[in-house]
Amino acid sequence: MKIAISTGGGDAPGLNAVIRGAVLASLHRGWECVGIRRGYGGLLGEDRVVPLDANAVRGITHLGGTILGTTNRGDPFRWPTSRSGGASVERDRSDELVAAFRTLEIDALIAIGGDGSLRIAQRLFREKGIPVVGVPKTIDNDVGGTVATFGFDTAVQTATDAIDKVHSTAESHERVMVVEVMGRYAGWIALHSGIAGSADVILIPEIPFDLAKVCEKIRRREVEGRHFSIVVAAEGAAPKGGTVSLIDPVHERLGGVADKVANSIEAMTGKETRTLVLGHLQRGGSPTTFDRLLGLRFGAAAVRLIAEGKFGNMVALRPPTFDFVAIDEALATPKRVPLDSDTIATARDLGISLGD
């Protein structure tokens, strides 16, 4: 068989480990592997494909990013071709992609991506008959059907390290520090790093926050002689009865919650307040040991799924083993933080305010 591997959407620590796991598992079966560069663009004549042998994936497990490149604008069903009058012009190039797939004699596609890339993969399977197996990729950990996605552990570690570091300056200057982490619709990174980093307030999309309650926590710490506070906010966190404004409504880029919260805290409490937005720092760097192993397991599991002919499915971690779930089922409901979860209960037991 000839297997193609694609990485779409934003990068995540552990992507190269997934690629290596899939390539070596394919070679072990005597199969050929190729990589599609720059998302689906490689099949539309932009960069084409590159061979992936043992030498191509040697020594990449510990590297961040992806050796295949990635793109956030790679939907062959809505491919941007030019601009007219300042507006983007899109057309359906999916048939061209299928033709290239057939011409290259590819037998199956491993699509590594988040909800956007996996939705495209599902359409290619359902509407165009492309044999696809999906691998969930998001540091936000919000893809359904799997207990964890690779890259999440590294992102939490990066955020926790940052929270640890701002503690000293917050305490020295007796300030409130608001740390903004990624998490558009799900607060997994904020919740885990906030608890691990001993935050005083954690704001997540699942729980609309009340700024009065946030400020109440900060004032209470002042009375107790703790003249600094750490607030961790997911980028998608929003106040009760409101939403956080989109910076880029076209592409749904969230951001700015830290500034809004910080300005309100300073106005309501008189405490000097500063912000730290981690942004894409959470995507970069070497993956943790957990994410390296998880990535390798995801890649190998995807190849096993192909060997069993279970196309249209996504590999899923369901400890202690890997299983699979239909891609459309995995994407039907994003995985958000359950309000009755033990992690939420732990935060409350530790005296952390969730702003409600």
Contacts in CASP RR format, 6 or more apart in sequence:
PFRMAT RR
TARGET T0000
AUTHOR 0000-0000-0000
METHOD contacts of the structure
MODEL  1
MKIAISTGGGDAPGLNAVIRGAVLASLHRGWECVGIRRGYGGLLGEDRVV
PLDANAVRGITHLGGTILGTTNRGDPFRWPTSRSGGASVERDRSDELVAA
FRTLEIDALIAIGGDGSLRIAQRLFREKGIPVVGVPKTIDNDVGGTVATF
GFDTAVQTATDAIDKVHSTAESHERVMVVEVMGRYAGWIALHSGIAGSAD
VILIPEIPFDLAKVCEKIRRREVEGRHFSIVVAAEGAAPKGGTVSLIDPV
HERLGGVADKVANSIEAMTGKETRTLVLGHLQRGGSPTTFDRLLGLRFGA
AAVRLIAEGKFGNMVALRPPTFDFVAIDEALATPKRVPLDSDTIATARDL
GISLGD
1 26 0 8 1.000
1 29 0 8 1.000
1 31 0 8 1.000
1 32 0 8 1.000
1 107 0 8 1.000
1 108 0 8 1.000
1 306 0 8 1.000
2 31 0 8 1.000
2 32 0 8 1.000
2 33 0 8 1.000
2 34 0 8 1.000
2 104 0 8 1.000
2 105 0 8 1.000
2 106 0 8 1.000
2 107 0 8 1.000
3 22 0 8 1.000
3 26 0 8 1.000
3 31 0 8 1.000
3 32 0 8 1.000
3 33 0 8 1.000
3 34 0 8 1.000
3 106 0 8 1.000
3 107 0 8 1.000
3 108 0 8 1.000
3 109 0 8 1.000
3 110 0 8 1.000
3 303 0 8 1.000
3 306 0 8 1.000
4 33 0 8 1.000
4 34 0 8 1.000
4 35 0 8 1.000
4 36 0 8 1.000
4 49 0 8 1.000
4 101 0 8 1.000
4 104 0 8 1.000
4 106 0 8 1.000
4 108 0 8 1.000
4 109 0 8 1.000
4 110 0 8 1.000
5 19 0 8 1.000
5 22 0 8 1.000
5 23 0 8 1.000
5 33 0 8 1.000
5 34 0 8 1.000
5 35 0 8 1.000
5 36 0 8 1.000
5 52 0 8 1.000
5 68 0 8 1.000
5 109 0 8 1.000
5 110 0 8 1.000
5 112 0 8 1.000
6 35 0 8 1.000
6 36 0 8 1.000
6 39 0 8 1.000
6 40 0 8 1.000
6 68 0 8 1.000
6 109 0 8 1.000
6 110 0 8 1.000
6 111 0 8 1.000
6 112 0 8 1.000
6 117 0 8 1.000
7 15 0 8 1.000
7 19 0 8 1.000
7 39 0 8 1.000
7 66 0 8 1.000
7 68 0 8 1.000
7 69 0 8 1.000
7 70 0 8 1.000
7 112 0 8 1.000
7 113 0 8 1.000
7 137 0 8 1.000
8 39 0 8 1.000
8 40 0 8 1.000
8 70 0 8 1.000
8 71 0 8 1.000
8 72 0 8 1.000
8 74 0 8 1.000
8 111 0 8 1.000
8 112 0 8 1.000
8 113 0 8 1.000
8 114 0 8 1.000
8 117 0 8 1.000
8 137 0 8 1.000
9 39 0 8 1.000
9 70 0 8 1.000
9 71 0 8 1.000
9 72 0 8 1.000
9 113 0 8 1.000
9 114 0 8 1.000
9 116 0 8 1.000
9 117 0 8 1.000
9 137 0 8 1.000
10 70 0 8 1.000
10 72 0 8 1.000
10 137 0 8 1.000
10 283 0 8 1.000
11 64 0 8 1.000
11 65 0 8 1.000
11 66 0 8 1.000
11 69 0 8 1.000
11 70 0 8 1.000
11 283 0 8 1.000
11 284 0 8 1.000
12 65 0 8 1.000
12 137 0 8 1.000
12 138 0 8 1.000
12 139 0 8 1.000
12 149 0 8 1.000
12 150 0 8 1.000
12 151 0 8 1.000
12 154 0 8 1.000
12 155 0 8 1.000
12 283 0 8 1.000
13 64 0 8 1.000
13 65 0 8 1.000
13 139 0 8 1.000
13 150 0 8 1.000
13 151 0 8 1.000
13 154 0 8 1.000
13 155 0 8 1.000
13 283 0 8 1.000
13 284 0 8 1.000
13 285 0 8 1.000
13 286 0 8 1.000
13 287 0 8 1.000
13 288 0 8 1.000
13 291 0 8 1.000
14 61 0 8 1.000
14 64 0 8 1.000
14 65 0 8 1.000
14 150 0 8 1.000
14 151 0 8 1.000
14 154 0 8 1.000
14 287 0 8 1.000
14 291 0 8 1.000
14 292 0 8 1.000
14 294 0 8 1.000
14 295 0 8 1.000
15 64 0 8 1.000
15 65 0 8 1.000
15 66 0 8 1.000
15 70 0 8 1.000
15 112 0 8 1.000
15 137 0 8 1.000
15 150 0 8 1.000
16 57 0 8 1.000
16 60 0 8 1.000
16 61 0 8 1.000
16 63 0 8 1.000
16 64 0 8 1.000
16 65 0 8 1.000
16 66 0 8 1.000
16 67 0 8 1.000
17 60 0 8 1.000
17 61 0 8 1.000
17 150 0 8 1.000
17 287 0 8 1.000
17 291 0 8 1.000
17 292 0 8 1.000
17 293 0 8 1.000
17 294 0 8 1.000
17 295 0 8 1.000
17 296 0 8 1.000
18 112 0 8 1.000
18 135 0 8 1.000
18 137 0 8 1.000
18 150 0 8 1.000
18 295 0 8 1.000
18 296 0 8 1.000
18 298 0 8 1.000
18 299 0 8 1.000
18 302 0 8 1.000
19 52 0 8 1.000
19 57 0 8 1.000
19 60 0 8 1.000
19 66 0 8 1.000
19 67 0 8 1.000
19 68 0 8 1.000
19 112 0 8 1.000
19 299 0 8 1.000
20 57 0 8 1.000
20 59 0 8 1.000
20 60 0 8 1.000
20 61 0 8 1.000
20 296 0 8 1.000
21 57 0 8 1.000
21 295 0 8 1.000
21 296 0 8 1.000
21 298 0 8 1.000
21 299 0 8 1.000
21 300 0 8 1.000
21 303 0 8 1.000
22 33 0 8 1.000
22 110 0 8 1.000
22 299 0 8 1.000
22 300 0 8 1.000
22 302 0 8 1.000
22 303 0 8 1.000
23 33 0 8 1.000
23 52 0 8 1.000
23 53 0 8 1.000
23 54 0 8 1.000
23 56 0 8 1.000
23 57 0 8 1.000
24 54 0 8 1.000
24 57 0 8 1.000
24 300 0 8 1.000
25 299 0 8 1.000
25 300 0 8 1.000
25 302 0 8 1.000
25 303 0 8 1.000
25 304 0 8 1.000
26 32 0 8 1.000
26 33 0 8 1.000
26 303 0 8 1.000
27 33 0 8 1.000
27 53 0 8 1.000
27 54 0 8 1.000
29 303 0 8 1.000
29 307 0 8 1.000
31 303 0 8 1.000
32 51 0 8 1.000
33 51 0 8 1.000
33 52 0 8 1.000
33 53 0 8 1.000
34 49 0 8 1.000
34 50 0 8 1.000
34 51 0 8 1.000
34 52 0 8 1.000
34 104 0 8 1.000
34 106 0 8 1.000
35 49 0 8 1.000
35 50 0 8 1.000
35 51 0 8 1.000
35 52 0 8 1.000
35 68 0 8 1.000
36 42 0 8 1.000
36 43 0 8 1.000
36 49 0 8 1.000
36 68 0 8 1.000
36 109 0 8 1.000
37 46 0 8 1.000
37 47 0 8 1.000
37 48 0 8 1.000
37 49 0 8 1.000
37 50 0 8 1.000
37 68 0 8 1.000
37 69 0 8 1.000
38 46 0 8 1.000
38 47 0 8 1.000
38 68 0 8 1.000
38 69 0 8 1.000
38 70 0 8 1.000
38 71 0 8 1.000
39 68 0 8 1.000
39 69 0 8 1.000
39 70 0 8 1.000
39 71 0 8 1.000
39 74 0 8 1.000
39 117 0 8 1.000
40 74 0 8 1.000
40 75 0 8 1.000
40 76 0 8 1.000
40 97 0 8 1.000
40 120 0 8 1.000
41 47 0 8 1.000
41 71 0 8 1.000
41 74 0 8 1.000
41 76 0 8 1.000
42 48 0 8 1.000
42 49 0 8 1.000
43 49 0 8 1.000
43 76 0 8 1.000
43 96 0 8 1.000
43 97 0 8 1.000
43 100 0 8 1.000
43 101 0 8 1.000
43 104 0 8 1.000
44 76 0 8 1.000
44 79 0 8 1.000
44 93 0 8 1.000
44 96 0 8 1.000
44 97 0 8 1.000
44 100 0 8 1.000
45 100 0 8 1.000
49 104 0 8 1.000
50 56 0 8 1.000
50 68 0 8 1.000
56 67 0 8 1.000
57 67 0 8 1.000
60 67 0 8 1.000
61 292 0 8 1.000
61 296 0 8 1.000
62 286 0 8 1.000
62 287 0 8 1.000
62 292 0 8 1.000
63 286 0 8 1.000
64 284 0 8 1.000
64 285 0 8 1.000
64 286 0 8 1.000
64 287 0 8 1.000
65 283 0 8 1.000
65 284 0 8 1.000
65 285 0 8 1.000
72 251 0 8 1.000
73 80 0 8 1.000
74 120 0 8 1.000
75 120 0 8 1.000
76 92 0 8 1.000
76 93 0 8 1.000
76 94 0 8 1.000
76 96 0 8 1.000
76 97 0 8 1.000
76 120 0 8 1.000
76 124 0 8 1.000
77 92 0 8 1.000
77 93 0 8 1.000
77 94 0 8 1.000
77 120 0 8 1.000
77 123 0 8 1.000
78 90 0 8 1.000
78 91 0 8 1.000
78 92 0 8 1.000
79 90 0 8 1.000
79 91 0 8 1.000
79 92 0 8 1.000
79 93 0 8 1.000
80 88 0 8 1.000
80 89 0 8 1.000
80 90 0 8 1.000
81 89 0 8 1.000
81 90 0 8 1.000
81 91 0 8 1.000
82 89 0 8 1.000
83 89 0 8 1.000
94 123 0 8 1.000
94 124 0 8 1.000
94 127 0 8 1.000
94 128 0 8 1.000
95 128 0 8 1.000
97 124 0 8 1.000
97 128 0 8 1.000
98 124 0 8 1.000
98 128 0 8 1.000
98 129 0 8 1.000
98 130 0 8 1.000
101 109 0 8 1.000
101 130 0 8 1.000
107 131 0 8 1.000
108 131 0 8 1.000
108 132 0 8 1.000
108 133 0 8 1.000
108 306 0 8 1.000
108 311 0 8 1.000
109 121 0 8 1.000
109 124 0 8 1.000
109 130 0 8 1.000
109 131 0 8 1.000
109 132 0 8 1.000
109 133 0 8 1.000
110 132 0 8 1.000
110 133 0 8 1.000
110 134 0 8 1.000
110 135 0 8 1.000
110 299 0 8 1.000
110 302 0 8 1.000
110 303 0 8 1.000
110 306 0 8 1.000
111 117 0 8 1.000
111 118 0 8 1.000
111 120 0 8 1.000
111 121 0 8 1.000
111 132 0 8 1.000
111 133 0 8 1.000
111 134 0 8 1.000
111 135 0 8 1.000
112 134 0 8 1.000
112 135 0 8 1.000
112 137 0 8 1.000
113 121 0 8 1.000
113 134 0 8 1.000
113 135 0 8 1.000
113 136 0 8 1.000
113 137 0 8 1.000
113 138 0 8 1.000
114 136 0 8 1.000
114 137 0 8 1.000
114 138 0 8 1.000
114 143 0 8 1.000
115 138 0 8 1.000
115 142 0 8 1.000
115 143 0 8 1.000
115 331 0 8 1.000
115 334 0 8 1.000
117 137 0 8 1.000
118 134 0 8 1.000
118 136 0 8 1.000
118 143 0 8 1.000
118 314 0 8 1.000
118 327 0 8 1.000
118 330 0 8 1.000
118 331 0 8 1.000
119 331 0 8 1.000
121 130 0 8 1.000
121 132 0 8 1.000
121 134 0 8 1.000
121 312 0 8 1.000
121 327 0 8 1.000
122 132 0 8 1.000
122 312 0 8 1.000
122 327 0 8 1.000
122 328 0 8 1.000
122 331 0 8 1.000
124 130 0 8 1.000
124 132 0 8 1.000
125 131 0 8 1.000
125 132 0 8 1.000
125 311 0 8 1.000
125 312 0 8 1.000
125 327 0 8 1.000
126 328 0 8 1.000
131 306 0 8 1.000
131 309 0 8 1.000
131 311 0 8 1.000
131 312 0 8 1.000
132 311 0 8 1.000
132 312 0 8 1.000
132 327 0 8 1.000
133 302 0 8 1.000
133 305 0 8 1.000
133 306 0 8 1.000
133 310 0 8 1.000
133 311 0 8 1.000
133 312 0 8 1.000
133 313 0 8 1.000
133 314 0 8 1.000
133 315 0 8 1.000
134 302 0 8 1.000
134 312 0 8 1.000
134 313 0 8 1.000
134 314 0 8 1.000
134 315 0 8 1.000
134 327 0 8 1.000
135 298 0 8 1.000
135 299 0 8 1.000
135 302 0 8 1.000
135 314 0 8 1.000
135 315 0 8 1.000
136 143 0 8 1.000
136 144 0 8 1.000
136 146 0 8 1.000
136 149 0 8 1.000
136 298 0 8 1.000
136 314 0 8 1.000
136 315 0 8 1.000
136 316 0 8 1.000
136 330 0 8 1.000
137 149 0 8 1.000
137 150 0 8 1.000
137 151 0 8 1.000
138 149 0 8 1.000
138 151 0 8 1.000
138 152 0 8 1.000
139 149 0 8 1.000
139 151 0 8 1.000
139 152 0 8 1.000
139 154 0 8 1.000
139 155 0 8 1.000
139 182 0 8 1.000
139 189 0 8 1.000
139 282 0 8 1.000
139 283 0 8 1.000
140 149 0 8 1.000
140 152 0 8 1.000
140 182 0 8 1.000
140 183 0 8 1.000
140 184 0 8 1.000
140 185 0 8 1.000
140 186 0 8 1.000
140 187 0 8 1.000
140 188 0 8 1.000
140 189 0 8 1.000
141 148 0 8 1.000
141 149 0 8 1.000
141 152 0 8 1.000
141 186 0 8 1.000
141 188 0 8 1.000
141 189 0 8 1.000
141 335 0 8 1.000
142 183 0 8 1.000
142 184 0 8 1.000
142 185 0 8 1.000
142 186 0 8 1.000
142 188 0 8 1.000
142 334 0 8 1.000
142 335 0 8 1.000
142 336 0 8 1.000
143 149 0 8 1.000
143 314 0 8 1.000
143 330 0 8 1.000
143 331 0 8 1.000
143 334 0 8 1.000
143 335 0 8 1.000
144 325 0 8 1.000
144 330 0 8 1.000
144 331 0 8 1.000
144 333 0 8 1.000
144 334 0 8 1.000
144 335 0 8 1.000
145 314 0 8 1.000
145 316 0 8 1.000
145 325 0 8 1.000
145 329 0 8 1.000
145 330 0 8 1.000
145 335 0 8 1.000
146 314 0 8 1.000
146 315 0 8 1.000
146 316 0 8 1.000
146 317 0 8 1.000
146 318 0 8 1.000
146 325 0 8 1.000
146 330 0 8 1.000
146 335 0 8 1.000
147 316 0 8 1.000
147 317 0 8 1.000
147 318 0 8 1.000
147 319 0 8 1.000
148 294 0 8 1.000
148 317 0 8 1.000
150 287 0 8 1.000
150 291 0 8 1.000
150 294 0 8 1.000
150 295 0 8 1.000
150 298 0 8 1.000
151 287 0 8 1.000
151 291 0 8 1.000
151 294 0 8 1.000
152 188 0 8 1.000
152 189 0 8 1.000
152 291 0 8 1.000
153 287 0 8 1.000
153 288 0 8 1.000
153 290 0 8 1.000
153 291 0 8 1.000
153 294 0 8 1.000
154 282 0 8 1.000
154 284 0 8 1.000
154 285 0 8 1.000
154 286 0 8 1.000
154 287 0 8 1.000
154 288 0 8 1.000
154 291 0 8 1.000
155 181 0 8 1.000
155 182 0 8 1.000
155 189 0 8 1.000
155 282 0 8 1.000
155 283 0 8 1.000
156 188 0 8 1.000
156 189 0 8 1.000
156 192 0 8 1.000
156 193 0 8 1.000
156 196 0 8 1.000
157 288 0 8 1.000
158 278 0 8 1.000
158 281 0 8 1.000
158 282 0 8 1.000
158 284 0 8 1.000
158 285 0 8 1.000
159 179 0 8 1.000
159 181 0 8 1.000
159 189 0 8 1.000
159 190 0 8 1.000
159 193 0 8 1.000
159 194 0 8 1.000
159 232 0 8 1.000
159 278 0 8 1.000
159 282 0 8 1.000
160 192 0 8 1.000
160 193 0 8 1.000
160 194 0 8 1.000
160 196 0 8 1.000
160 197 0 8 1.000
162 179 0 8 1.000
162 276 0 8 1.000
162 278 0 8 1.000
162 281 0 8 1.000
163 179 0 8 1.000
163 193 0 8 1.000
163 194 0 8 1.000
163 196 0 8 1.000
163 197 0 8 1.000
163 198 0 8 1.000
163 199 0 8 1.000
163 230 0 8 1.000
163 232 0 8 1.000
164 197 0 8 1.000
166 177 0 8 1.000
166 179 0 8 1.000
166 230 0 8 1.000
166 276 0 8 1.000
167 197 0 8 1.000
167 198 0 8 1.000
167 230 0 8 1.000
169 175 0 8 1.000
169 177 0 8 1.000
170 176 0 8 1.000
170 177 0 8 1.000
170 228 0 8 1.000
170 229 0 8 1.000
170 230 0 8 1.000
171 227 0 8 1.000
171 228 0 8 1.000
173 228 0 8 1.000
173 272 0 8 1.000
174 227 0 8 1.000
174 228 0 8 1.000
174 272 0 8 1.000
175 228 0 8 1.000
175 271 0 8 1.000
175 272 0 8 1.000
175 273 0 8 1.000
175 274 0 8 1.000
176 218 0 8 1.000
176 228 0 8 1.000
176 229 0 8 1.000
176 230 0 8 1.000
176 231 0 8 1.000
176 262 0 8 1.000
176 265 0 8 1.000
176 266 0 8 1.000
176 269 0 8 1.000
176 271 0 8 1.000
176 272 0 8 1.000
176 273 0 8 1.000
176 274 0 8 1.000
177 228 0 8 1.000
177 229 0 8 1.000
177 230 0 8 1.000
177 231 0 8 1.000
177 273 0 8 1.000
177 274 0 8 1.000
177 275 0 8 1.000
177 276 0 8 1.000
178 231 0 8 1.000
178 232 0 8 1.000
178 233 0 8 1.000
178 258 0 8 1.000
178 261 0 8 1.000
178 262 0 8 1.000
178 265 0 8 1.000
178 273 0 8 1.000
178 274 0 8 1.000
178 275 0 8 1.000
178 276 0 8 1.000
179 199 0 8 1.000
179 230 0 8 1.000
179 231 0 8 1.000
179 232 0 8 1.000
179 233 0 8 1.000
179 258 0 8 1.000
179 275 0 8 1.000
179 276 0 8 1.000
179 278 0 8 1.000
180 233 0 8 1.000
180 234 0 8 1.000
180 235 0 8 1.000
180 255 0 8 1.000
180 256 0 8 1.000
180 257 0 8 1.000
180 258 0 8 1.000
180 275 0 8 1.000
180 276 0 8 1.000
180 277 0 8 1.000
180 278 0 8 1.000
180 279 0 8 1.000
181 189 0 8 1.000
181 190 0 8 1.000
181 193 0 8 1.000
181 232 0 8 1.000
181 233 0 8 1.000
181 234 0 8 1.000
181 235 0 8 1.000
181 278 0 8 1.000
181 279 0 8 1.000
181 282 0 8 1.000
182 189 0 8 1.000
182 234 0 8 1.000
182 235 0 8 1.000
182 278 0 8 1.000
182 279 0 8 1.000
182 282 0 8 1.000
182 283 0 8 1.000
183 189 0 8 1.000
183 190 0 8 1.000
183 205 0 8 1.000
183 234 0 8 1.000
183 235 0 8 1.000
183 236 0 8 1.000
183 254 0 8 1.000
184 205 0 8 1.000
184 234 0 8 1.000
184 235 0 8 1.000
184 236 0 8 1.000
184 252 0 8 1.000
184 254 0 8 1.000
185 205 0 8 1.000
185 236 0 8 1.000
185 334 0 8 1.000
185 336 0 8 1.000
186 204 0 8 1.000
186 205 0 8 1.000
186 206 0 8 1.000
186 234 0 8 1.000
186 334 0 8 1.000
186 335 0 8 1.000
186 336 0 8 1.000
186 337 0 8 1.000
187 204 0 8 1.000
187 205 0 8 1.000
187 206 0 8 1.000
187 234 0 8 1.000
187 236 0 8 1.000
187 237 0 8 1.000
187 336 0 8 1.000
187 337 0 8 1.000
188 337 0 8 1.000
189 234 0 8 1.000
189 282 0 8 1.000
190 202 0 8 1.000
190 203 0 8 1.000
190 204 0 8 1.000
190 232 0 8 1.000
190 233 0 8 1.000
190 234 0 8 1.000
190 237 0 8 1.000
191 202 0 8 1.000
191 204 0 8 1.000
191 337 0 8 1.000
191 343 0 8 1.000
191 344 0 8 1.000
191 347 0 8 1.000
192 343 0 8 1.000
193 199 0 8 1.000
193 232 0 8 1.000
194 202 0 8 1.000
194 230 0 8 1.000
194 232 0 8 1.000
194 352 0 8 1.000
195 202 0 8 1.000
195 343 0 8 1.000
195 346 0 8 1.000
195 347 0 8 1.000
195 350 0 8 1.000
195 352 0 8 1.000
197 230 0 8 1.000
198 230 0 8 1.000
199 230 0 8 1.000
199 231 0 8 1.000
199 232 0 8 1.000
199 352 0 8 1.000
200 217 0 8 1.000
200 218 0 8 1.000
200 221 0 8 1.000
200 229 0 8 1.000
200 230 0 8 1.000
200 231 0 8 1.000
200 352 0 8 1.000
200 353 0 8 1.000
201 214 0 8 1.000
201 217 0 8 1.000
201 218 0 8 1.000
201 229 0 8 1.000
201 230 0 8 1.000
201 231 0 8 1.000
201 232 0 8 1.000
201 352 0 8 1.000
201 353 0 8 1.000
201 354 0 8 1.000
201 355 0 8 1.000
202 231 0 8 1.000
202 232 0 8 1.000
202 233 0 8 1.000
202 347 0 8 1.000
202 352 0 8 1.000
202 353 0 8 1.000
202 354 0 8 1.000
203 209 0 8 1.000
203 214 0 8 1.000
203 231 0 8 1.000
203 232 0 8 1.000
203 233 0 8 1.000
203 234 0 8 1.000
203 237 0 8 1.000
203 257 0 8 1.000
203 261 0 8 1.000
203 354 0 8 1.000
203 355 0 8 1.000
204 234 0 8 1.000
204 237 0 8 1.000
204 337 0 8 1.000
204 354 0 8 1.000
205 234 0 8 1.000
205 236 0 8 1.000
205 237 0 8 1.000
205 238 0 8 1.000
205 336 0 8 1.000
206 336 0 8 1.000
206 337 0 8 1.000
206 339 0 8 1.000
207 339 0 8 1.000
207 354 0 8 1.000
207 355 0 8 1.000
207 356 0 8 1.000
208 238 0 8 1.000
208 239 0 8 1.000
208 240 0 8 1.000
208 241 0 8 1.000
208 242 0 8 1.000
208 356 0 8 1.000
209 237 0 8 1.000
209 238 0 8 1.000
209 239 0 8 1.000
209 240 0 8 1.000
209 354 0 8 1.000
209 355 0 8 1.000
209 356 0 8 1.000
210 239 0 8 1.000
210 240 0 8 1.000
210 355 0 8 1.000
210 356 0 8 1.000
211 239 0 8 1.000
211 261 0 8 1.000
211 264 0 8 1.000
211 265 0 8 1.000
211 268 0 8 1.000
212 268 0 8 1.000
213 353 0 8 1.000
213 355 0 8 1.000
213 356 0 8 1.000
214 231 0 8 1.000
214 261 0 8 1.000
214 265 0 8 1.000
214 353 0 8 1.000
214 355 0 8 1.000
215 264 0 8 1.000
215 265 0 8 1.000
215 268 0 8 1.000
215 269 0 8 1.000
216 353 0 8 1.000
217 229 0 8 1.000
217 353 0 8 1.000
217 355 0 8 1.000
218 229 0 8 1.000
218 265 0 8 1.000
218 269 0 8 1.000
218 271 0 8 1.000
219 269 0 8 1.000
221 227 0 8 1.000
221 228 0 8 1.000
221 229 0 8 1.000
222 271 0 8 1.000
229 271 0 8 1.000
231 261 0 8 1.000
231 265 0 8 1.000
233 257 0 8 1.000
233 258 0 8 1.000
233 261 0 8 1.000
234 257 0 8 1.000
235 244 0 8 1.000
235 254 0 8 1.000
235 255 0 8 1.000
235 256 0 8 1.000
235 257 0 8 1.000
235 279 0 8 1.000
236 244 0 8 1.000
236 254 0 8 1.000
236 255 0 8 1.000
236 257 0 8 1.000
237 244 0 8 1.000
237 257 0 8 1.000
238 244 0 8 1.000
238 257 0 8 1.000
244 254 0 8 1.000
244 255 0 8 1.000
244 256 0 8 1.000
244 257 0 8 1.000
244 260 0 8 1.000
245 256 0 8 1.000
246 252 0 8 1.000
246 253 0 8 1.000
246 254 0 8 1.000
246 255 0 8 1.000
247 253 0 8 1.000
247 254 0 8 1.000
247 255 0 8 1.000
247 256 0 8 1.000
255 277 0 8 1.000
256 277 0 8 1.000
258 275 0 8 1.000
258 276 0 8 1.000
258 277 0 8 1.000
259 275 0 8 1.000
262 273 0 8 1.000
262 274 0 8 1.000
262 275 0 8 1.000
263 273 0 8 1.000
265 271 0 8 1.000
265 273 0 8 1.000
266 272 0 8 1.000
266 273 0 8 1.000
287 295 0 8 1.000
294 317 0 8 1.000
297 317 0 8 1.000
297 322 0 8 1.000
298 315 0 8 1.000
298 317 0 8 1.000
298 322 0 8 1.000
299 315 0 8 1.000
301 315 0 8 1.000
301 322 0 8 1.000
302 315 0 8 1.000
305 313 0 8 1.000
305 315 0 8 1.000
305 324 0 8 1.000
310 324 0 8 1.000
312 326 0 8 1.000
312 327 0 8 1.000
313 324 0 8 1.000
313 325 0 8 1.000
313 326 0 8 1.000
313 327 0 8 1.000
314 324 0 8 1.000
314 325 0 8 1.000
314 326 0 8 1.000
314 327 0 8 1.000
314 330 0 8 1.000
315 322 0 8 1.000
315 323 0 8 1.000
315 324 0 8 1.000
316 322 0 8 1.000
316 323 0 8 1.000
316 324 0 8 1.000
316 325 0 8 1.000
316 330 0 8 1.000
337 343 0 8 1.000
337 344 0 8 1.000
338 344 0 8 1.000
344 354 0 8 1.000
347 354 0 8 1.000
348 354 0 8 1.000
END
